[in-house]
Amino acid sequence: MAPSNHSRSADSSASGPQSGSPAGSPAPSDRLAFLWSVIFVSPGFILSTFAHGLVNHFVAMFDANGQRQLRIARAWARSLLWFAGVKVETEGLERLQPGTSYIMVANHLSYMDTPVILTHVPVEFRFLAKEELFRIPFMGWHLHRAGHIPVPLENPRASVKTLMRAAEMIRQRGLSLLIFPEGGRSMDGQLQEFIDGASYLAIKAQVPVVPVALIGTREILAMGSGTFHRGRVRLRVGEPISTVGMGLHDRKRLTEMARERVTEMLVK
């Protein structure tokens, strides 16, 4: 139901082999987590995505601005966190002012990043996401109908045109956008370099950039894994970075500033 682009770490971690387990074999806790994931979590995700997708498909016919679909997406996200046993702690949400548009940039480590952000970031926002996500049944339909923006990463010229349209939409409709500026989930858990598309957008639309740090999602569901682990996640919202007076020649500096802020929030 909602997309993505990059994220960060957590409070609870997947257990490794423990004493009493044969060398190289999964620990009992890992086997239990795998069974719990297969029997309960994954079927719950599938059922919830299908059910909310059907409701969204119907609501979309009467929802011109995507607000009702965003509420459905938030309900879907809450259900995924419940199935996965995720508790979320938030910091800095008071920095997001009602009625203000932002470009929010977050780190990206796990598929659980999107449900965490959808559930706990209170502003009305849309995702800027890889074009291939829009081809996934149900998810892709929702993304298109709700007004999320596909970016053809393999076509730089088309990507620039997409960013220009997105900046115009932000100015006209007063929306915010969420971007994972690493370009995808981190393979090794380390924060990657940021692509400057978010800075380009923020400067063109003359809206602040808001750094967002996700801590703990990788321990809930690591990249390439189908095993979920219950745990706590922290979502930290940093001080908005003003773009007033900036030109496109400042986008590299703005990108570096945003990455530095996210890095600081990940380690504090």
C-alpha positions as CSV (number, residue, x, y, z in Angstrom):
1,M,0.0,0.0,0.0
2,A,2.7,2.5,0.3
3,P,6.2,2.6,-1.0
4,S,9.6,3.3,-0.3
5,N,13.4,4.3,-1.0
6,H,15.9,3.8,2.5
7,S,16.1,3.2,6.5
8,R,18.0,2.4,9.8
9,S,18.5,0.2,13.0
10,A,16.9,-0.9,16.3
11,D,16.5,-1.8,19.9
12,S,15.9,-5.5,19.6
13,S,18.0,-7.8,17.5
14,A,17.7,-11.1,15.8
15,S,19.2,-13.9,17.9
16,G,22.2,-15.7,16.7
17,P,23.2,-19.3,17.6
18,Q,23.1,-19.9,21.3
19,S,24.9,-22.3,23.5
20,G,23.3,-25.7,23.4
21,S,22.6,-25.5,19.6
22,P,24.7,-27.5,17.2
23,A,27.3,-25.4,15.4
24,G,25.8,-23.7,12.3
25,S,22.2,-24.6,13.2
26,P,19.5,-22.0,14.0
27,A,19.0,-21.2,17.7
28,P,15.6,-22.3,19.1
29,S,14.5,-18.6,19.3
30,D,15.3,-18.2,15.5
31,R,13.2,-21.3,14.7
32,L,10.3,-20.0,16.7
33,A,10.5,-16.6,15.0
34,F,10.5,-18.3,11.6
35,L,7.5,-20.4,12.5
36,W,5.7,-17.4,14.0
37,S,6.4,-15.4,10.8
38,V,5.2,-18.2,8.5
39,I,2.1,-19.2,10.4
40,F,0.9,-15.8,11.7
41,V,2.7,-12.7,10.4
42,S,3.0,-13.3,6.7
43,P,-0.6,-14.6,6.3
44,G,-1.7,-11.5,8.3
45,F,0.2,-9.2,6.0
46,I,-1.3,-10.8,2.9
47,L,-4.8,-10.7,4.3
48,S,-4.6,-7.1,5.5
49,T,-3.0,-5.9,2.2
50,F,-5.7,-7.6,0.2
51,A,-8.6,-6.3,2.4
52,H,-7.3,-2.8,2.6
53,G,-6.5,-2.9,-1.1
54,L,-10.1,-3.8,-2.0
55,V,-11.5,-1.0,0.3
56,N,-9.0,1.5,-1.2
57,H,-10.0,0.4,-4.8
58,F,-13.7,1.3,-3.9
59,V,-12.9,4.5,-2.0
60,A,-10.6,5.8,-4.8
61,M,-13.6,6.3,-7.1
62,F,-14.9,9.0,-4.7
63,D,-11.7,10.4,-3.4
64,A,-10.4,13.2,-5.6
65,N,-7.5,14.4,-3.4
66,G,-6.3,11.1,-1.9
67,Q,-7.0,12.0,1.8
68,R,-9.3,9.1,2.4
69,Q,-6.9,6.7,0.7
70,L,-4.1,8.0,3.0
71,R,-6.3,7.1,6.0
72,I,-6.8,3.6,4.6
73,A,-3.0,3.4,4.1
74,R,-2.5,4.4,7.8
75,A,-5.0,1.7,8.9
76,W,-3.2,-0.9,6.8
77,A,0.2,0.2,8.2
78,R,-1.1,-0.1,11.8
79,S,-2.3,-3.6,11.1
80,L,1.1,-4.6,9.8
81,L,2.8,-3.3,12.9
82,W,0.4,-5.2,15.1
83,F,0.9,-8.4,13.3
84,A,4.7,-8.0,13.5
85,G,4.6,-7.1,17.2
86,V,6.3,-3.7,16.7
87,K,6.1,-0.9,19.2
88,V,7.2,2.6,18.1
89,E,8.6,5.4,20.1
90,T,8.7,8.9,18.5
91,E,10.8,12.0,19.0
92,G,10.5,15.4,17.5
93,L,7.0,15.2,15.9
94,E,6.2,18.6,17.3
95,R,8.7,20.1,14.8
96,L,6.2,19.3,12.0
97,Q,3.7,22.2,11.8
98,P,0.2,21.7,10.5
99,G,-0.4,23.3,7.1
100,T,3.3,23.4,6.2
101,S,4.7,21.5,3.3
102,Y,7.9,19.5,3.7
103,I,10.3,17.2,1.9
104,M,11.0,14.5,4.4
105,V,14.1,12.4,3.9
106,A,14.6,9.1,5.8
107,N,17.1,6.3,6.0
108,H,15.9,3.0,4.6
109,L,16.8,-0.5,5.9
110,S,13.7,-2.6,5.9
111,Y,10.2,-3.1,4.4
112,M,8.9,-2.1,7.8
113,D,10.1,1.5,7.4
114,T,7.0,2.5,5.4
115,P,4.4,1.2,7.9
116,V,6.3,2.9,10.8
117,I,6.3,6.3,8.9
118,L,2.7,6.0,7.7
119,T,1.4,5.2,11.2
120,H,3.3,7.9,13.1
121,V,4.1,10.9,10.9
122,P,1.0,13.1,11.3
123,V,1.3,15.4,8.2
124,E,-0.4,14.6,4.9
125,F,2.2,13.4,2.6
126,R,2.8,11.3,-0.5
127,F,5.7,9.1,-1.4
128,L,8.2,9.6,-4.2
129,A,9.0,6.0,-5.1
130,K,10.7,3.8,-7.6
131,E,8.6,3.2,-10.7
132,E,8.6,-0.6,-10.4
133,L,6.7,-0.4,-7.1
134,F,3.8,1.0,-9.1
135,R,3.6,-2.3,-11.1
136,I,2.9,-4.5,-8.0
137,P,-0.8,-5.6,-7.8
138,F,-2.8,-3.8,-5.2
139,M,0.2,-1.7,-4.0
140,G,0.7,-0.2,-7.4
141,W,-3.0,0.5,-7.9
142,H,-3.1,2.3,-4.5
143,L,0.0,4.3,-5.2
144,H,-1.3,5.6,-8.5
145,R,-4.8,6.4,-7.3
146,A,-3.7,8.1,-4.0
147,G,-1.4,10.5,-5.9
148,H,2.0,9.0,-5.0
149,I,4.7,9.8,-7.6
150,P,6.7,7.2,-9.6
151,V,10.3,8.0,-10.5
152,P,12.0,6.2,-13.5
153,L,15.4,6.0,-11.9
154,E,16.9,4.4,-15.0
155,N,16.0,7.4,-17.1
156,P,17.7,10.6,-15.8
157,R,15.8,12.9,-18.2
158,A,12.4,11.5,-17.3
159,S,13.4,11.6,-13.6
160,V,14.1,15.4,-13.8
161,K,10.7,16.0,-15.5
162,T,9.1,14.0,-12.7
163,L,10.8,16.1,-10.0
164,M,9.6,19.3,-11.7
165,R,6.0,18.1,-11.8
166,A,6.3,17.0,-8.2
167,A,7.6,20.4,-7.1
168,E,4.7,22.0,-8.9
169,M,2.2,19.7,-7.1
170,I,3.7,20.6,-3.8
171,R,3.3,24.3,-4.4
172,Q,-0.3,24.0,-5.8
173,R,-1.7,21.4,-3.4
174,G,0.3,22.2,-0.2
175,L,1.4,18.5,0.2
176,S,4.5,17.1,1.7
177,L,6.6,14.3,0.2
178,L,8.6,11.5,1.8
179,I,11.7,10.3,0.0
180,F,14.2,7.6,0.8
181,P,17.3,9.4,-0.7
182,E,19.7,6.4,-0.5
183,G,17.8,5.0,-3.6
184,G,16.9,1.7,-2.0
185,R,17.4,-0.3,1.2
186,S,20.9,-0.5,2.6
187,M,22.5,-4.0,2.0
188,D,24.9,-3.8,5.0
189,G,22.9,-1.7,7.5
190,Q,25.1,1.4,7.0
191,L,23.8,4.7,5.9
192,Q,24.5,5.2,2.2
193,E,25.2,8.3,0.2
194,F,22.1,10.4,-0.5
195,I,20.9,11.1,-4.1
196,D,20.2,14.9,-4.5
197,G,16.7,14.5,-5.9
198,A,15.1,15.5,-2.6
199,S,17.2,18.6,-2.4
200,Y,16.3,19.5,-6.0
201,L,12.6,19.2,-5.1
202,A,12.9,21.2,-1.9
203,I,14.7,24.0,-3.6
204,K,12.4,24.1,-6.6
205,A,9.3,24.1,-4.3
206,Q,11.0,26.4,-1.7
207,V,9.9,24.1,1.2
208,P,12.0,22.9,4.2
209,V,13.8,19.5,4.2
210,V,13.1,17.4,7.3
211,P,15.6,14.7,8.3
212,V,14.0,11.5,9.6
213,A,15.9,8.7,11.4
214,L,14.5,5.2,11.7
215,I,16.2,3.0,14.4
216,G,15.3,-0.6,14.8
217,T,13.4,-1.6,11.7
218,R,16.3,-3.8,10.4
219,E,16.1,-5.9,13.6
220,I,12.4,-6.4,13.0
221,L,12.9,-7.5,9.4
222,A,16.3,-7.6,7.8
223,M,16.7,-7.1,4.1
224,G,16.4,-10.4,2.3
225,S,14.8,-12.1,5.3
226,G,11.3,-13.4,5.7
227,T,11.6,-13.8,9.4
228,F,10.1,-11.2,11.7
229,H,11.3,-10.4,15.2
230,R,9.2,-8.5,17.7
231,G,10.8,-5.4,19.0
232,R,10.8,-1.6,19.5
233,V,11.5,1.0,16.8
234,R,12.4,4.6,17.3
235,L,11.4,7.3,14.8
236,R,13.2,10.6,15.2
237,V,12.2,13.8,13.4
238,G,15.0,16.4,13.1
239,E,14.8,20.2,12.9
240,P,13.6,21.3,9.4
241,I,16.3,22.8,7.1
242,S,15.1,26.0,5.4
243,T,15.7,26.3,1.7
244,V,14.8,30.0,1.6
245,G,17.2,31.8,-0.7
246,M,18.8,28.6,-2.0
247,G,19.3,27.9,-5.7
248,L,19.8,24.6,-7.5
249,H,23.6,25.1,-7.2
250,D,23.1,24.6,-3.4
251,R,21.5,21.2,-3.8
252,K,24.7,19.2,-3.1
253,R,25.3,21.2,0.1
254,L,21.7,20.7,1.2
255,T,21.9,17.0,0.5
256,E,25.1,16.7,2.7
257,M,23.4,18.7,5.5
258,A,20.4,16.4,5.4
259,R,22.6,13.3,5.5
260,E,24.6,14.7,8.4
261,R,21.4,15.4,10.4
262,V,20.2,11.8,9.8
263,T,23.6,10.4,10.8
264,E,23.6,12.4,14.0
265,M,20.1,11.2,15.0
266,L,21.0,7.6,14.3
267,V,23.9,7.6,16.8
268,K,22.7,9.9,19.5
